[in-house]
């Protein structure tokens, strides 16, 4: 997952944005993608959906971004998606977008299925209605597509899901074990007496397929299925071991600016705070009221912040908007207060103006802290809710158990295959190879696809939309956003 660099450090209301690129030829894009969320009460800032550490929006990929806003703007209604047509392959086939509110756990679906290319590189998508999301066709198609890429052990080697803990190396190794188990089980069955009265089902030249060979192939496939499903289940449900490479010394917690701060920087930060507050009509601050960034606007801007704080003080406790808004204002003012403590000689502040600005911000900080305490019950993050929503996971060290079982199964299978193989002649070996081939064909083209299709039909019949899971990585991103806020504000967050 990716923590967006465009997130304001003090923004605490979080969304997970899942962007799924289609599987069509040339569906991936090299262009820079931007988005804006449109809510019932207003719109968010423009966000660049990018990750400096890995490529995004590749063919068939699902990219997940943590997007943070200062406060809730109501129900999510639509989303604007655009790209800049840059790079060698800017055309992009967007399949769908899922936006998950981490506070309420509500998921909004956007069924896109469209190209963004040429002159049409910007589109607005409305949220899908519940009957569209829960339709048989949508759920069946989604489950089948993800099932073949993840559940079908043979197909998943070619195009595995990028975010699965079940790696491609593990999938290939499981297929090897599956092949060796099939060989061993098939050759053991050939130790049984040959039924000469078994009817011939298919005959092509010298090749003849008897009913006994056909039944041996089916029984072998059924026997090897539960053996390997255990190993696959272990690999699939191992909790990823996420290691943090961040420095834990005091330098990473440095909160005060090293260089002297100019007045223009302080004004810019204050105006930026007002611009964010103007996004919600509840704050009663219109964007057109915000003046250009001139030296005389600092006290005017601080007065506007004071107006918003007075509204907070008279609002009833229980509205999540004021819970997050009060914290946003408090930590932003803490940052401005730190900047005022480091105004340089070129700050163009008169001593009296500087003292007045520091005093005004100090008063506003006390008001913001009181408003934060007043609305605190609704302002806690939803990490506990996420933990309740998680599925079952095995400890990370179970990967060694999975590899041990895999190699043990492969070793035993190889041993018995060689042991029985020395006892058979040419004709029995040919029949064994035929049955082995039938078992593999049955597994690849019958058993695995039927499993995927029946699971998709089951979920589609009970009208259960595709769930969006939370995991430890979400908590780590939330913690990283919290650390950014602490560094920005110069104080710890409880």
C-alpha positions as CSV (number, residue, x, y, z in Angstrom):
1,X,0.0,0.0,0.0
2,X,1.1,3.6,-0.6
3,X,0.8,6.6,1.7
4,X,0.2,9.5,-0.6
5,X,2.7,12.3,-0.4
6,X,0.0,14.8,-1.1
7,X,-1.7,14.1,2.2
8,X,-1.6,17.0,4.6
9,X,0.5,16.0,7.7
10,X,-2.3,16.9,10.1
11,X,-5.1,15.2,8.1
12,X,-6.6,12.3,10.2
13,X,-9.7,11.2,8.3
14,X,-8.5,8.3,6.2
15,X,-9.7,6.5,3.0
16,X,-8.3,3.5,1.2
17,X,-8.5,3.9,-2.5
18,X,-8.3,0.6,-4.5
19,X,-7.6,1.3,-8.2
20,X,-7.9,-1.8,-10.4
21,X,-6.4,-1.7,-13.9
22,X,-8.0,-3.9,-16.5
23,X,-6.6,-7.1,-18.1
24,X,-6.9,-5.9,-21.7
25,X,-3.9,-5.6,-23.9
26,X,-2.1,-2.4,-23.2
27,X,-4.3,-1.6,-20.2
28,X,-1.5,-0.3,-18.1
29,X,-0.3,3.3,-18.2
30,X,2.9,5.3,-17.8
31,X,1.1,8.6,-17.3
32,X,0.7,10.4,-14.0
33,X,-2.7,9.8,-12.5
34,X,-4.6,12.4,-10.4
35,X,-7.9,12.1,-8.5
36,X,-10.4,14.3,-6.6
37,X,-13.1,12.9,-4.4
38,X,-16.5,14.6,-4.7
39,X,-18.6,14.4,-1.5
40,X,-22.0,15.6,-0.6
41,X,-20.7,18.6,1.3
42,X,-17.8,19.5,-0.9
43,X,-14.7,18.1,-2.7
44,X,-11.2,17.1,-1.6
45,X,-7.9,18.4,-2.8
46,X,-6.3,17.1,-5.9
47,X,-4.1,14.0,-5.2
48,X,-1.4,12.5,-7.3
49,X,-1.7,8.7,-7.2
50,X,1.9,7.7,-7.4
51,X,4.5,5.7,-5.5
52,X,8.2,6.6,-5.8
53,X,9.3,3.1,-4.8
54,X,7.4,1.0,-7.3
55,X,5.5,1.1,-10.6
56,X,1.7,1.5,-10.4
57,X,-1.2,1.0,-12.8
58,X,0.2,-2.0,-14.5
59,X,-2.0,-4.3,-16.6
60,X,-4.2,-6.4,-14.3
61,X,-2.8,-4.7,-11.1
62,X,-4.6,-3.4,-8.0
63,X,-3.0,-0.4,-6.5
64,X,-4.0,0.7,-3.0
65,X,-3.4,4.2,-1.6
66,X,-4.1,5.7,1.8
67,X,-5.7,9.1,1.2
68,X,-6.1,11.4,4.2
69,X,-8.4,14.5,4.4
70,X,-8.7,16.9,7.4
71,X,-12.3,15.9,8.1
72,X,-15.3,14.1,6.7
73,X,-17.2,15.9,3.9
74,X,-20.2,13.6,4.1
75,X,-21.2,10.8,1.7
76,X,-18.9,10.1,-1.2
77,X,-20.8,10.6,-4.4
78,X,-18.3,10.6,-7.3
79,X,-14.7,10.6,-8.2
80,X,-12.7,12.5,-10.8
81,X,-9.8,10.6,-12.5
82,X,-7.4,12.1,-15.0
83,X,-3.9,11.6,-16.3
84,X,-1.4,13.8,-18.1
85,X,-0.8,11.6,-21.2
86,X,2.9,11.4,-20.3
87,X,5.3,8.5,-20.9
88,X,5.6,6.0,-23.8
89,X,2.2,4.3,-23.1
90,X,-0.2,6.8,-21.6
91,X,-3.4,5.0,-22.6
92,X,-5.1,3.4,-19.6
93,X,-8.0,1.0,-19.2
94,X,-9.5,1.6,-15.8
95,X,-11.6,-1.3,-14.6
96,X,-13.0,-0.2,-11.2
97,X,-12.3,1.8,-8.1
98,X,-13.2,1.0,-4.5
99,X,-13.0,3.7,-1.8
100,X,-13.2,2.5,1.8
101,X,-13.8,4.9,4.7
102,X,-11.6,3.5,7.5
103,X,-13.7,5.3,10.1
104,X,-17.1,3.9,9.2
105,X,-15.8,0.8,7.2
106,X,-18.2,1.8,4.4
107,X,-17.1,0.9,0.9
108,X,-18.1,2.9,-2.2
109,X,-17.8,1.2,-5.6
110,X,-17.1,2.9,-8.9
111,X,-17.7,0.5,-11.9
112,X,-15.6,2.3,-14.6
113,X,-14.6,-0.2,-17.4
114,X,-13.4,2.5,-19.8
115,X,-10.3,3.8,-21.6
116,X,-8.7,7.0,-20.7
117,X,-6.7,8.0,-23.7
118,X,-6.1,10.8,-26.2
119,X,-8.4,13.7,-25.6
120,X,-10.5,11.8,-23.2
121,X,-8.0,11.6,-20.4
122,X,-10.3,12.9,-17.7
123,X,-13.5,11.2,-16.5
124,X,-16.0,11.6,-13.6
125,X,-17.5,8.4,-12.3
126,X,-20.6,8.3,-10.0
127,X,-20.8,5.8,-7.2
128,X,-22.5,2.5,-8.2
129,X,-25.9,1.8,-6.8
130,X,-26.3,-1.2,-4.4
131,X,-28.3,-3.2,-7.0
132,X,-25.4,-2.8,-9.5
133,X,-22.7,-3.8,-7.0
134,X,-24.7,-6.8,-5.7
135,X,-25.8,-7.9,-9.2
136,X,-25.1,-11.5,-10.2
137,X,-23.1,-10.5,-13.2
138,X,-20.8,-8.1,-11.3
139,X,-20.0,-10.4,-8.4
140,X,-19.6,-13.5,-10.7
141,X,-17.3,-11.6,-13.0
142,X,-15.2,-10.2,-10.1
143,X,-15.0,-13.5,-8.3
144,X,-14.1,-15.5,-11.4
145,X,-11.4,-13.0,-12.4
146,X,-9.8,-12.9,-9.0
147,X,-10.4,-16.6,-8.5
148,X,-8.5,-17.7,-11.6
149,X,-5.6,-15.4,-10.7
150,X,-5.4,-16.5,-7.1
151,X,-7.3,-19.8,-6.5
152,X,-6.3,-21.6,-9.7
153,X,-2.9,-22.9,-8.7
154,X,-1.6,-23.4,-12.3
155,X,-3.0,-20.2,-13.9
156,X,-1.8,-18.1,-10.9
157,X,1.8,-18.8,-11.8
158,X,1.5,-16.8,-15.0
159,X,-0.5,-13.9,-13.6
160,X,-0.6,-13.9,-9.8
161,X,-2.2,-11.1,-7.8
162,X,0.4,-8.6,-6.7
163,X,-0.9,-8.1,-3.2
164,X,-1.2,-11.8,-2.2
165,X,1.1,-13.2,0.5
166,X,1.2,-16.4,-1.6
167,X,4.3,-15.6,-3.7
168,X,5.0,-16.9,-7.2
169,X,7.9,-19.0,-6.0
170,X,5.6,-20.7,-3.5
171,X,3.0,-21.3,-6.2
172,X,5.6,-22.9,-8.6
173,X,6.8,-25.1,-5.7
174,X,3.3,-26.2,-4.9
175,X,2.8,-27.1,-8.6
176,X,5.9,-29.1,-8.4
177,X,4.7,-30.9,-5.3
178,X,1.3,-31.4,-7.0
179,X,3.0,-33.0,-10.0
180,X,5.1,-35.3,-7.9
181,X,2.2,-36.3,-5.7
182,X,0.2,-37.1,-8.8
183,X,3.0,-39.3,-10.2
184,X,3.3,-41.2,-6.9
185,X,-0.4,-41.8,-6.4
186,X,-0.9,-42.9,-10.0
187,X,2.0,-45.3,-9.9
188,X,0.7,-46.8,-6.7
189,X,-2.6,-47.5,-8.3
190,X,-0.9,-49.5,-11.1
191,X,0.1,-52.1,-8.5
192,X,-3.5,-53.2,-8.6
193,X,-4.4,-56.2,-10.9
194,X,-5.3,-55.2,-14.4
195,X,-9.0,-55.6,-15.2
196,X,-9.0,-57.2,-18.7
197,X,-12.8,-56.9,-18.9
198,X,-12.7,-53.1,-18.4
199,X,-14.5,-51.4,-21.4
200,X,-12.6,-49.2,-23.7
201,X,-13.8,-45.6,-23.7
202,X,-11.5,-44.2,-26.4
203,X,-9.3,-45.7,-29.0
204,X,-7.0,-43.9,-31.4
205,X,-4.7,-46.1,-33.3
206,X,-2.6,-48.1,-30.8
207,X,-3.8,-45.8,-28.0
208,X,-6.7,-47.1,-25.9
209,X,-8.3,-45.6,-22.9
210,X,-10.1,-48.0,-20.6
211,X,-12.6,-47.4,-17.9
212,X,-10.1,-48.6,-15.3
213,X,-7.5,-46.1,-16.4
214,X,-10.1,-43.3,-16.4
215,X,-11.2,-44.2,-12.8
216,X,-7.6,-44.4,-11.7
217,X,-7.1,-40.8,-13.0
218,X,-10.2,-39.5,-11.2
219,X,-9.3,-41.3,-7.9
220,X,-5.7,-40.0,-8.1
221,X,-6.9,-36.5,-8.6
222,X,-9.2,-36.7,-5.6
223,X,-6.5,-38.2,-3.4
224,X,-3.9,-35.6,-4.2
225,X,-6.4,-32.7,-3.8
226,X,-6.6,-32.7,0.1
227,X,-2.9,-33.4,0.5
228,X,-1.8,-30.2,-1.4
229,X,-4.7,-28.0,-0.2
230,X,-3.2,-28.1,3.3
231,X,0.2,-26.7,2.0
232,X,-1.5,-24.1,-0.2
233,X,-3.8,-23.0,2.7
234,X,-0.7,-22.5,4.9
235,X,1.1,-20.4,2.4
236,X,-2.0,-18.4,1.6
237,X,-2.8,-17.4,5.2
238,X,0.7,-16.6,6.5
239,X,0.7,-13.1,8.0
240,X,3.3,-11.1,6.2
241,X,6.3,-10.1,8.2
242,X,6.6,-6.4,7.6
243,X,9.9,-4.9,8.7
244,X,10.3,-1.2,9.2
245,X,13.6,0.3,8.0
246,X,13.0,3.6,9.5
247,X,15.5,5.1,12.0
248,X,14.2,5.0,15.5
249,X,16.7,7.5,17.0
250,X,16.0,11.0,18.1
251,X,16.9,12.5,14.7
252,X,13.7,11.1,13.1
253,X,11.6,12.9,15.7
254,X,13.1,16.3,15.1
255,X,10.3,18.8,15.1
256,X,11.8,22.2,14.9
257,X,12.9,23.8,11.6
258,X,16.7,24.1,11.3
259,X,16.7,27.2,9.1
260,X,15.3,30.6,9.8
261,X,11.7,31.0,8.7
262,X,10.4,33.9,6.7
263,X,7.1,35.7,7.2
264,X,6.0,34.6,3.8
265,X,6.3,30.9,4.9
266,X,4.2,31.6,8.0
267,X,1.5,33.4,5.9
268,X,1.5,30.6,3.4
269,X,0.9,28.0,6.1
270,X,-1.9,30.0,7.6
271,X,-3.6,30.6,4.2
272,X,-3.2,26.9,3.5
273,X,-5.0,26.1,6.8
274,X,-7.9,28.4,5.7
275,X,-8.1,26.8,2.3
276,X,-8.6,23.4,3.9
277,X,-11.2,24.7,6.3
278,X,-13.1,26.3,3.4
279,X,-13.8,22.9,1.9
280,X,-16.6,22.2,4.4
281,X,-19.7,24.5,4.6
282,X,-20.0,23.7,8.3
283,X,-17.0,25.8,8.9
284,X,-18.8,28.9,7.4
285,X,-15.7,30.0,5.6
286,X,-16.1,30.6,1.9
287,X,-13.1,30.2,-0.4
288,X,-13.7,33.6,-2.0
289,X,-13.1,35.2,1.3
290,X,-9.5,34.1,1.5
291,X,-7.3,36.9,0.3
292,X,-4.0,36.7,-1.6
293,X,-0.9,36.0,0.5
294,X,0.4,39.5,1.4
295,X,2.2,40.6,4.5
296,X,-0.8,42.3,5.9
297,X,-3.0,39.2,5.8
298,X,-1.5,37.3,8.7
299,X,-3.7,38.7,11.5
300,X,-6.7,38.7,9.2
301,X,-6.1,35.0,8.5
302,X,-5.7,34.2,12.2
303,X,-8.9,36.1,12.9
304,X,-10.7,33.8,10.4
305,X,-9.3,30.7,12.2
306,X,-10.6,32.2,15.5
307,X,-14.1,32.4,13.9
308,X,-14.0,28.7,13.0
309,X,-12.9,27.9,16.6
310,X,-15.8,29.8,18.0
311,X,-18.2,27.8,15.9
312,X,-16.6,24.6,17.3
313,X,-17.1,25.7,20.8
314,X,-20.9,26.0,20.5
315,X,-21.4,22.9,18.4
316,X,-22.8,19.8,20.2
317,X,-20.5,16.9,20.9
318,X,-21.0,13.9,18.7
319,X,-20.5,15.2,15.2
320,X,-17.4,13.5,13.7
321,X,-16.7,16.6,11.6
322,X,-15.8,18.7,14.6
323,X,-13.8,15.9,16.1
324,X,-11.4,15.7,13.2
325,X,-11.6,19.4,12.3
326,X,-10.6,20.4,15.9
327,X,-7.6,18.2,15.8
328,X,-6.6,19.4,12.4
329,X,-6.7,23.0,13.5
330,X,-4.9,22.3,16.8
331,X,-1.9,20.5,15.1
332,X,-1.8,23.0,12.3
333,X,-1.6,25.9,14.8
334,X,1.1,24.1,16.7
335,X,3.1,24.0,13.5
336,X,2.6,27.7,12.9
337,X,3.5,28.4,16.5
338,X,6.8,26.6,16.0
339,X,7.5,28.6,12.8
340,X,6.9,31.9,14.7
341,X,9.6,30.8,17.2
342,X,12.2,30.6,14.4
343,X,11.6,33.8,12.5
344,X,14.9,35.0,11.0
345,X,16.2,38.5,10.5
346,X,14.7,38.5,7.0
347,X,11.3,37.8,8.4
348,X,10.4,41.5,8.0
349,X,8.5,41.4,11.4
350,X,8.7,44.3,13.7
351,X,9.3,43.2,17.2
352,X,5.9,44.4,18.3
353,X,4.1,42.5,15.5
354,X,6.1,39.4,16.2
355,X,5.1,39.4,19.9
356,X,1.5,40.1,18.9
357,X,1.5,37.2,16.4
358,X,2.9,34.8,18.9
359,X,0.4,35.9,21.5
360,X,-2.5,35.5,19.0
361,X,-1.4,32.1,18.0
362,X,-1.0,31.1,21.6
363,X,-4.5,32.1,22.4
364,X,-5.8,30.2,19.4
365,X,-3.9,27.1,20.4
366,X,-5.6,27.1,23.8
367,X,-9.0,27.5,22.2
368,X,-8.2,24.7,19.7
369,X,-7.0,22.4,22.5
370,X,-10.2,23.0,24.4
371,X,-12.3,22.2,21.3
372,X,-10.2,19.1,20.7
373,X,-10.9,17.9,24.3
374,X,-14.6,18.8,23.9
375,X,-15.0,16.7,20.8
376,X,-12.5,14.0,21.7
377,X,-14.8,11.0,22.1
378,X,-15.4,10.7,18.4
379,X,-11.9,11.5,17.3
380,X,-10.1,8.2,18.0
381,X,-8.8,6.2,15.0
382,X,-10.4,3.0,13.9
383,X,-7.5,0.6,14.4
384,X,-9.6,-1.5,16.9
385,X,-12.4,-1.8,14.3
386,X,-9.9,-3.0,11.7
387,X,-8.6,-5.7,14.1
388,X,-12.1,-7.1,14.5
389,X,-12.6,-7.1,10.8
390,X,-9.5,-9.1,9.9
391,X,-9.6,-12.7,8.8
392,X,-7.6,-15.5,10.3
393,X,-3.9,-15.4,9.8
394,X,-1.0,-17.8,10.7
395,X,2.2,-16.4,12.3
396,X,4.9,-15.5,9.9
397,X,7.1,-18.4,11.0
398,X,4.6,-20.8,9.6
399,X,6.3,-20.3,6.3
400,X,8.9,-22.7,7.5
401,X,6.2,-25.3,8.3
402,X,4.8,-24.9,4.8
403,X,8.2,-25.4,3.1
404,X,8.9,-28.4,5.3
405,X,5.7,-30.1,4.4
406,X,6.2,-29.2,0.7
407,X,9.7,-30.7,0.5
408,X,8.7,-33.7,2.7
409,X,5.7,-34.4,0.4
410,X,7.9,-34.0,-2.7
411,X,10.6,-36.3,-1.3
412,X,8.2,-39.1,-0.3
413,X,6.5,-38.8,-3.7
414,X,9.8,-39.0,-5.6
415,X,10.9,-42.0,-3.5
416,X,7.7,-44.0,-4.1
417,X,7.6,-43.1,-7.7
418,X,11.1,-44.5,-8.3
419,X,10.5,-47.5,-6.0
420,X,7.4,-48.6,-7.9
421,X,8.8,-47.6,-11.3
422,X,11.5,-50.1,-11.2
423,X,8.9,-52.9,-10.9
424,X,7.0,-52.1,-14.1
425,X,7.8,-52.9,-17.7
426,X,7.3,-50.8,-20.8
427,X,3.5,-51.3,-21.3
428,X,2.7,-50.5,-17.6
429,X,4.9,-47.4,-17.8
430,X,3.1,-46.2,-20.9
431,X,-0.3,-46.7,-19.2
432,X,1.0,-45.0,-16.1
433,X,2.1,-42.0,-18.1
434,X,-1.4,-41.9,-19.8
435,X,-3.2,-41.9,-16.5
436,X,-0.8,-39.3,-15.1
437,X,-1.5,-37.0,-18.0
438,X,-5.2,-37.5,-17.5
439,X,-4.9,-36.6,-13.8
440,X,-3.0,-33.4,-14.6
441,X,-5.4,-32.4,-17.3
442,X,-8.3,-33.1,-14.9
443,X,-6.7,-31.0,-12.2
444,X,-5.8,-28.1,-14.5
445,X,-8.9,-27.9,-16.7
446,X,-11.6,-29.5,-14.6
447,X,-11.1,-29.6,-10.8
448,X,-9.4,-26.1,-10.4
449,X,-11.8,-24.2,-12.8
450,X,-14.9,-25.9,-11.2
451,X,-13.7,-24.9,-7.8
452,X,-13.3,-21.2,-8.9
453,X,-16.6,-21.2,-10.8
454,X,-18.6,-22.8,-8.0
455,X,-17.2,-20.4,-5.4
456,X,-18.0,-17.4,-7.7
457,X,-21.6,-18.7,-8.2
458,X,-22.0,-19.3,-4.5
459,X,-21.1,-15.7,-3.6
460,X,-23.1,-14.3,-6.5
461,X,-26.2,-16.3,-5.5
462,X,-26.2,-15.0,-2.0
463,X,-25.5,-11.5,-3.4
464,X,-22.5,-10.9,-1.3
465,X,-20.3,-8.1,-2.7
466,X,-16.5,-8.5,-2.8
467,X,-15.1,-7.7,0.6
468,X,-12.3,-5.3,1.2
469,X,-9.9,-6.6,3.8
470,X,-7.9,-4.7,6.2
471,X,-4.5,-5.9,7.5
472,X,-1.5,-4.9,9.5
473,X,-0.2,-2.8,6.6
474,X,-3.1,-0.4,7.0
475,X,-2.2,0.1,10.7
476,X,1.4,0.8,9.7
477,X,0.4,3.4,7.2
478,X,-1.9,5.1,9.8
479,X,1.1,5.1,12.2
480,X,3.3,6.6,9.5
481,X,0.7,9.4,8.9
482,X,0.5,9.9,12.7
483,X,4.3,10.3,12.9
484,X,4.3,12.8,10.0
485,X,1.7,14.8,12.0
486,X,3.9,14.7,15.2
487,X,6.9,15.9,13.3
488,X,5.0,18.6,11.6
489,X,3.2,19.9,14.7
490,X,6.2,19.4,17.1
491,X,4.2,17.5,19.7
492,X,3.1,13.9,20.4
493,X,-0.3,12.6,19.5
494,X,-2.2,10.5,22.1
